[in-house]
Amino acid sequence: MVVAKIMGGLGNQMFQYALGRSIALKTAQDLKLDISFFTKQKLRNYELGYFKIDENFTSAREAKLLSGEGLINTVKRRLRIPIKKPKSYFAEDIFGYFYEELLDKTTSIYLDGYWQNERYFRDVKSTLFEDFALKDEISTIAQFYLAEIKSSNSVSLHIRRGDYVTNQHTNSFHGTCGLSYYEEAVRYIEKQVDVPKYFIFSDDIAWCKQNFEFLQDKIFIENTSSIEDLELMKNCKHNIIANSTFSWWGAWLGDFVDKIVIAPKQWFADKNIQNNVGELIPIDWIKI
């Protein structure tokens, strides 16, 4: 079996699922999800259940066997005895690095990482399109926004603030995209797209209303859930994303043939991590 450890926010969960799904398809194994991370989490929730994926959860015993996190190892850790992980355990040591050998693993494997590289799964994109379709209908207000999106040269514009601003540790790690990034992205779109209409997604719409007055034709997306926001983003013809895996997926899942996706060059404030971003941003996206 292939076991994917699911953790973090929705965007991270989708990356983890995507790698597991890709390996399972290529090696004809079962994919199971280890969601034990969320049992002791207050800030994050498991969210893949909104999609039409095959939710096959691993048992606690299976997860412990494959990850090497059993009782014996817990005791060893407390006694500071070196622990040798089982061959089935594979951790992401270098962020953004492409571990090509993972795709050929025909024996059971436990995946522990973020795996933010589309090379792991871009050749199974059609399968992921099906997997990441919503189970349930979106709300009436979301349907209104969707109709506006489909009837215009729609451009999603995502501003991530929240803990990127309020949490000092998170801010020093991620940082935020400044207004200059969005202004330059809009200038690019204006040169390429006739009569663009901007759909603004954010966890701080009040701030956006004060700072995006320069946009002529815009709609602020309000009173929707995060999963509905993702569905609306992917239906936009073009995308301006934040340094956020959430809007990364909103853009990646879009199927407009001539779509333009603009992404920030500076994905992390932490220079050590930024230097190892690797192939997080697809080659055909515009980096600003």
Summary of the structure (lengths in Angstrom):
residues: 288
radius of gyration: 20.0
end to end distance: 40.5
largest distance: 65.7
contacts: 872
relative contact order: 0.14
helix: 43%
strand: 15%
